[in-house]
Amino acid sequence: MDSLPLFHRLTGQPVILLGEGETGEAKRRLLERAGAVVVDDADAEARLAFIALGDPDAAALRLKARGLLVNVADRPDLCDFTLPSVLERGPVLIAVGTGGASAGLAKALRLRLETLLPATLGSLAQALHTARAALRSRWPDAAERRRALDAALEPRGPLDPLVDHDNGAVAEWLEKGVVSTSAVVEIILSSADPDDLTLRQARWLGRADLVAHDPGVPEAVLIRARADAERQELREGVSLARSPGLTVLIRLR
């Protein structure tokens, strides 16, 4: 990755904005929407600064010299961070970024995603947040709890996030929810390119508790698995580790 995506809490925090014209006003509206206290003094105490000026170089260098992280409109070469195109569904935020390569492409992808995500997605997220204590009570073990939630949120599951749900969906699931049983699935790679994985294979990796793989499987494929999934390299004479939940075997053709 060229950039690390982060969600930065700005509520009540001062943010410097040196802006003019419509671009500057758009930045101001966005910052105020995020709860920031917008100041137009380059010497103010802050951690972040936004610049939307016709000649931004001197201001950017001055703010960077003070240790601030700086975003400069239409100048990715001067940016310490870039702004993604944001899709909002209540507490759910989906940010699409291109590292400054093309804001238009990021917007087009965000608009496409807008048509896929139901209006009730934010309510589902809030209901899951409210149910955290009940989730811990129902499944005290963290791994077991995660597997139960993964099963509920998968396609056609009782909490499929791409389907509209009523307000009682989470409570109903908690009454009926069961943990998915242990399973082993196998992926035989057709190439070293992770984009050649099928949608089903990508979903398996996203849910995997254990990824066991032949020597030589590319790291680009392995990182498509959950970040906290266990890994095991399959070697002659070494037994496959036993793991509750989903084990994904990745084999080279």
Salt bridges, closest charged atoms under 4 A:
GLU22 OE2 - ARG29 NH2 2.88
GLU25 OE2 - ARG28 NE 3.95
ASP43 OD1 - ARG62 NH2 2.46
ASP57 OD2 - ARG75 NH2 3.19
ASP77 OD2 - ARG75 NH2 3.00
ASP80 OD1 - LYS64 NZ 2.91
GLU88 OE1 - ARG33 NH2 2.34
GLU114 OE1 - ARG89 NH1 3.10
GLU114 OE2 - ARG110 NH1 3.86
ASP150 OD2 - ARG146 NH1 2.94
GLU154 OE1 - ARG207 NH1 3.02
GLU172 OE2 - LYS176 NZ 3.20
GLU186 OE2 - ARG251 NE 3.54
ASP195 OD1 - ARG224 NH2 3.05
ASP209 OD1 - ARG146 NH2 1.92
ASP209 OD1 - ARG147 NH1 3.98
ASP209 OD1 - ARG226 NH1 3.72
ASP214 OD1 - ARG251 NH1 3.15
GLU219 OE1 - ARG231 NH1 3.10
ASP228 OD1 - ARG226 NH2 2.51
GLU233 OE2 - ARG235 NH2 2.12
